[in-house]
Amino acid sequence: MIRKRTILGLQRLMGPRLMLFAGLLFATPVLAQTAAARVECESISSAILGRTVNYCLALPPGYEVGDGRYPVLYYLHGLFENAQSWSEHSGQLTWEGLMSQGKIGKFIVVMPEGGKSFYVNSYDGHERYEDFFIQELVPAIDHKFRTMANREARGISGVSMGGYGALHLGMRHPDVFGSASAHSAALIAKFPNPLPTEGRWGFYARVLQEPFGAPLNEAHFDANNPLTLAEHPEQFADLKLYFDCGDQDRYGFDAGAKELDQILTSRGFPHQFTLRPGNHGWSYLDQYLHFSLEFHWQVFSQAEETGAAGKKGSQ
């Protein structure tokens, strides 16, 4: 009644022009409900790693209004990148653009700092990144933010090294993740023996020594390799899976992507794979990141529909 009387009084005293101003003034609470998406960067103290780990988190529009819960996608960056690469490149703009176009709904994106870990437990046991991720990071995010804390509403994605990590973690922990995707995943089937010290293979040996040992411990590499894990899809039977790669990938990861597709196909495991025109890195993601975001939203929305139907049926 106070607001109604105030507006009527303003109308009598000042006329229709002031009414327009008053309408905008009193509409402010409504506009706040559509507040823009934002990125927050924080850190988590890890007892497993014995240090703090930085992460950034993208919150959808309107997150701060109400008490609704959201699906969550973990996005893993590539080698020589960090937790802010998503927002420094086109990730944030692509995600926001898809929401504004109505192609995806609202979900949270978490971007943890992965260093050169390949998101696995290192051979020497010093860097137990996989244990940190599953045992500390995921529970901490679910506790601090309004996530839908179940596997169906939790996905994992990544590019290059992060694509390797997303496939690895998704396949090894299908109880945690309901969907996994990868762009240009760093998939390598076998290493030549002896391993060259120069060229592409020399580069691989140098970047892989931190997680997989120096010299490279092939048994540890094979045990964590998504190409090896894919040989037993019964262990991740309910995981929804999407991956793609550029047909001109400068690291040759298109060969690994095609091999992963062949392994999964030969074992009758349903998945989505596409070899796309392009190279590697953000020039590739600028064109194709939207495919994985749309894939995960499809999985999230199907889970929400199933959950809603289940609740309705139990009433």
C-alpha positions as CSV (number, residue, x, y, z in Angstrom):
1,M,0.0,0.0,0.0
2,I,2.9,2.4,0.7
3,R,4.4,2.0,-2.7
4,K,0.9,2.4,-4.4
5,R,0.1,5.5,-2.5
6,T,3.5,7.0,-3.3
7,I,3.2,6.4,-7.0
8,L,-0.3,7.9,-7.1
9,G,0.9,11.0,-5.3
10,L,3.8,11.4,-7.6
11,Q,1.4,11.1,-10.6
12,R,-0.8,13.9,-9.3
13,L,2.1,16.2,-8.5
14,M,4.6,15.7,-11.3
15,G,2.8,14.1,-14.2
16,P,3.6,11.2,-16.5
17,R,7.3,12.0,-17.1
18,L,8.2,11.5,-13.4
19,M,6.0,8.3,-13.5
20,L,8.5,6.8,-16.0
21,F,11.4,7.6,-13.6
22,A,9.5,6.2,-10.7
23,G,8.7,3.0,-12.6
24,L,12.4,2.5,-13.3
25,L,13.3,3.2,-9.7
26,F,10.8,0.7,-8.2
27,A,11.7,-1.9,-10.9
28,T,15.3,-2.2,-9.5
29,P,14.5,-5.3,-7.4
30,V,13.2,-7.1,-10.5
31,L,16.2,-6.2,-12.6
32,A,18.5,-7.6,-9.9
33,Q,17.0,-11.0,-10.5
34,T,18.7,-11.0,-13.9
35,A,22.2,-10.0,-12.6
36,A,25.0,-10.9,-15.0
37,A,27.1,-14.0,-14.8
38,R,30.4,-13.5,-13.0
39,V,33.7,-15.3,-12.4
40,E,35.2,-15.7,-8.9
41,C,38.8,-16.9,-8.3
42,E,39.6,-18.5,-4.9
43,S,41.9,-21.2,-3.4
44,I,41.5,-24.3,-1.5
45,S,43.9,-25.7,1.1
46,S,44.7,-29.3,0.3
47,A,45.9,-31.7,3.0
48,I,46.6,-34.3,0.3
49,L,48.9,-32.0,-1.7
50,G,50.2,-30.1,1.2
51,R,49.6,-26.7,-0.4
52,T,46.8,-24.4,-1.6
53,V,45.3,-24.9,-5.1
54,N,43.8,-21.9,-7.0
55,Y,40.6,-22.3,-8.9
56,C,38.1,-20.0,-10.7
57,L,34.4,-20.5,-10.8
58,A,31.8,-19.1,-13.3
59,L,28.4,-18.5,-11.7
60,P,25.4,-18.2,-13.9
61,P,23.1,-15.1,-14.1
62,G,20.9,-14.7,-11.1
63,Y,22.9,-17.1,-8.9
64,E,22.9,-14.7,-6.0
65,V,19.1,-14.4,-6.0
66,G,17.1,-17.2,-4.4
67,D,18.3,-20.6,-3.1
68,G,18.1,-22.7,-6.3
69,R,20.8,-25.3,-7.0
70,Y,22.6,-25.8,-10.2
71,P,24.4,-28.5,-12.2
72,V,28.2,-28.1,-12.2
73,L,30.8,-28.7,-15.0
74,Y,34.5,-29.0,-14.2
75,Y,36.6,-27.6,-17.0
76,L,40.3,-28.6,-17.0
77,H,42.8,-26.4,-18.7
78,G,45.6,-27.4,-21.0
79,L,49.4,-27.5,-20.5
80,F,51.0,-24.1,-19.9
81,E,47.6,-22.7,-19.0
82,N,46.0,-22.0,-15.6
83,A,42.6,-21.5,-13.9
84,Q,42.0,-18.2,-15.5
85,S,42.5,-19.4,-19.1
86,W,38.7,-19.9,-19.5
87,S,37.9,-16.3,-18.8
88,E,41.0,-14.9,-20.5
89,H,40.1,-16.6,-23.8
90,S,36.6,-17.3,-25.2
91,G,35.3,-19.8,-22.7
92,Q,33.3,-17.4,-20.6
93,L,31.9,-15.5,-23.6
94,T,30.9,-18.7,-25.3
95,W,29.2,-20.0,-22.2
96,E,27.3,-16.8,-21.6
97,G,26.4,-16.5,-25.3
98,L,24.8,-20.0,-25.3
99,M,22.7,-19.1,-22.2
100,S,21.5,-15.8,-23.7
101,Q,20.6,-17.6,-26.9
102,G,18.6,-20.2,-25.0
103,K,20.8,-23.1,-26.3
104,I,21.9,-24.1,-22.8
105,G,20.4,-23.5,-19.3
106,K,22.2,-22.3,-16.2
107,F,25.0,-24.3,-14.6
108,I,28.2,-23.6,-12.7
109,V,31.6,-24.0,-14.3
110,V,34.7,-24.8,-12.1
111,M,38.2,-24.3,-13.4
112,P,40.9,-25.7,-11.1
113,E,44.6,-25.0,-11.4
114,G,46.2,-28.2,-12.7
115,G,49.8,-27.3,-13.3
116,K,51.5,-30.0,-15.4
117,S,49.8,-32.8,-13.4
118,F,47.7,-34.3,-16.3
119,Y,45.2,-34.6,-13.4
120,V,46.6,-38.0,-12.3
121,N,48.4,-39.2,-9.2
122,S,52.1,-38.9,-10.1
123,Y,54.4,-41.9,-10.4
124,D,56.6,-40.9,-7.5
125,G,53.5,-40.3,-5.2
126,H,54.5,-36.7,-4.6
127,E,51.6,-35.1,-6.5
128,R,48.4,-36.9,-5.8
129,Y,46.3,-34.6,-7.9
130,E,43.6,-37.2,-8.7
131,D,43.1,-37.9,-5.0
132,F,42.9,-34.2,-4.3
133,F,40.4,-33.6,-7.0
134,I,38.0,-36.4,-6.0
135,Q,38.4,-36.4,-2.3
136,E,38.8,-32.7,-1.5
137,L,37.9,-30.4,-4.4
138,V,34.6,-31.8,-5.5
139,P,33.2,-32.1,-1.9
140,A,34.5,-28.5,-1.1
141,I,32.7,-27.1,-4.2
142,D,29.5,-28.9,-3.3
143,H,29.7,-27.6,0.3
144,K,30.5,-24.0,-0.5
145,F,28.3,-23.4,-3.6
146,R,24.7,-24.3,-4.4
147,T,25.4,-27.3,-6.7
148,M,23.2,-30.3,-7.4
149,A,25.5,-32.7,-5.6
150,N,24.8,-35.9,-7.6
151,R,26.7,-37.6,-10.5
152,E,23.9,-36.9,-13.1
153,A,24.2,-33.2,-12.5
154,R,28.0,-33.2,-12.4
155,G,30.2,-33.2,-15.6
156,I,33.9,-32.9,-16.5
157,S,35.5,-31.4,-19.6
158,G,38.8,-30.2,-20.8
159,V,41.2,-29.4,-23.6
160,S,44.5,-31.0,-24.5
161,M,46.1,-32.1,-21.2
162,G,42.8,-31.2,-19.6
163,G,41.0,-33.4,-22.2
164,Y,43.2,-36.3,-21.1
165,G,42.3,-35.5,-17.5
166,A,38.6,-35.2,-18.2
167,L,38.5,-38.6,-19.9
168,H,40.7,-40.2,-17.2
169,L,38.8,-38.9,-14.3
170,G,35.4,-39.5,-15.9
171,M,36.2,-43.1,-16.8
172,R,37.8,-43.8,-13.4
173,H,35.1,-42.1,-11.3
174,P,31.7,-42.7,-12.9
175,D,30.2,-42.6,-9.5
176,V,31.2,-38.9,-9.3
177,F,30.6,-37.8,-12.9
178,G,27.7,-38.6,-15.1
179,S,29.2,-37.0,-18.2
180,A,32.6,-36.4,-19.7
181,S,33.9,-34.5,-22.7
182,A,37.2,-33.6,-24.3
183,H,38.5,-31.3,-27.0
184,S,41.9,-32.2,-28.6
185,A,42.7,-34.7,-25.7
186,A,46.4,-35.5,-25.4
187,L,46.0,-39.1,-26.3
188,I,49.1,-41.2,-27.1
189,A,48.8,-44.9,-27.6
190,K,52.4,-46.1,-27.5
191,F,55.9,-44.6,-27.3
192,P,58.8,-45.6,-29.6
193,N,61.6,-47.6,-27.9
194,P,64.0,-46.1,-27.4
195,L,62.2,-42.8,-26.9
196,P,63.8,-40.0,-29.0
197,T,65.1,-36.9,-27.1
198,E,64.3,-34.4,-29.9
199,G,61.2,-33.5,-31.9
200,R,57.7,-34.3,-31.0
201,W,58.5,-37.4,-28.9
202,G,61.3,-35.5,-27.1
203,F,58.7,-32.8,-26.2
204,Y,56.3,-35.5,-24.9
205,A,59.0,-37.1,-22.8
206,R,59.8,-33.7,-21.2
207,V,56.2,-32.7,-20.3
208,L,55.2,-36.1,-19.1
209,Q,58.1,-36.7,-16.7
210,E,56.5,-34.8,-13.8
211,P,53.3,-37.1,-13.6
212,F,54.8,-40.2,-15.2
213,G,58.4,-40.4,-14.2
214,A,61.8,-39.7,-15.7
215,P,62.6,-41.8,-17.5
216,L,58.9,-42.4,-18.5
217,N,57.4,-45.2,-16.6
218,E,55.2,-46.8,-19.3
219,A,53.3,-49.1,-16.9
220,H,52.1,-46.0,-14.9
221,F,51.3,-44.2,-18.1
222,D,49.3,-47.1,-19.5
223,A,47.4,-47.6,-16.2
224,N,46.2,-44.0,-16.4
225,N,45.8,-43.6,-20.2
226,P,42.2,-43.2,-21.3
227,L,43.0,-45.4,-24.3
228,T,43.7,-48.2,-21.8
229,L,40.7,-47.4,-19.6
230,A,38.5,-47.5,-22.7
231,E,39.2,-51.2,-23.2
232,H,36.9,-51.9,-20.2
233,P,33.8,-49.7,-20.7
234,E,31.8,-51.9,-18.4
235,Q,33.6,-50.0,-15.6
236,F,32.0,-46.8,-16.7
237,A,28.9,-48.1,-18.3
238,D,26.6,-45.2,-17.4
239,L,29.0,-42.4,-18.4
240,K,27.8,-40.1,-21.2
241,L,30.8,-39.4,-23.4
242,Y,31.7,-36.8,-26.1
243,F,35.0,-35.9,-27.7
244,D,36.4,-34.2,-30.8
245,C,39.7,-33.2,-32.3
246,G,41.0,-31.2,-35.2
247,D,42.0,-33.0,-38.3
248,Q,45.2,-30.9,-38.5
249,D,46.1,-31.1,-34.8
250,R,49.8,-30.0,-34.6
251,Y,50.6,-32.6,-31.9
252,G,49.0,-35.5,-33.8
253,F,46.3,-36.0,-31.1
254,D,43.8,-36.7,-33.9
255,A,45.3,-40.2,-34.2
256,G,44.7,-40.8,-30.5
257,A,41.1,-39.5,-30.8
258,K,40.4,-41.8,-33.7
259,E,41.9,-44.8,-31.8
260,L,39.7,-44.0,-28.8
261,D,36.7,-43.9,-31.1
262,Q,37.7,-47.3,-32.6
263,I,38.2,-48.9,-29.2
264,L,34.8,-47.7,-27.8
265,T,33.0,-48.6,-31.1
266,S,34.5,-52.1,-31.1
267,R,33.2,-52.7,-27.6
268,G,29.7,-51.3,-28.3
269,F,30.0,-48.3,-26.0
270,P,27.7,-45.4,-27.0
271,H,29.6,-42.1,-27.4
272,Q,29.8,-39.0,-29.6
273,F,33.0,-38.4,-31.6
274,T,33.7,-36.0,-34.4
275,L,36.9,-35.1,-36.3
276,R,36.6,-31.4,-37.1
277,P,38.5,-29.1,-39.5
278,G,41.1,-27.3,-37.4
279,N,44.3,-27.4,-35.4
280,H,44.9,-27.2,-31.7
281,G,44.4,-24.8,-28.8
282,W,42.0,-21.8,-28.4
283,S,41.8,-21.2,-32.1
284,Y,40.1,-24.6,-32.3
285,L,38.0,-24.0,-29.1
286,D,36.8,-20.6,-30.4
287,Q,34.9,-22.6,-33.1
288,Y,34.0,-25.8,-31.3
289,L,33.7,-25.3,-27.5
290,H,30.0,-24.8,-27.8
291,F,29.5,-28.5,-28.8
292,S,30.7,-29.8,-25.4
293,L,28.8,-27.2,-23.4
294,E,25.6,-28.1,-25.3
295,F,26.3,-31.8,-24.8
296,H,26.7,-31.4,-21.0
297,W,23.5,-29.3,-20.8
298,Q,21.6,-32.0,-22.7
299,V,22.8,-34.5,-20.0
300,F,22.0,-32.2,-17.2
301,S,18.5,-31.3,-18.5
302,Q,17.6,-35.0,-19.1
303,A,18.7,-35.7,-15.5
304,E,16.4,-32.9,-14.2
305,E,13.5,-34.2,-16.3
306,T,14.0,-37.7,-15.0
307,G,14.2,-36.5,-11.4
308,A,11.1,-34.3,-11.8
309,A,9.2,-37.2,-13.3
310,G,10.3,-39.5,-10.5
311,K,9.1,-37.0,-7.8
312,K,5.7,-36.6,-9.6
313,G,5.2,-40.3,-9.8
314,S,5.9,-40.8,-6.1
315,Q,3.3,-38.3,-5.1
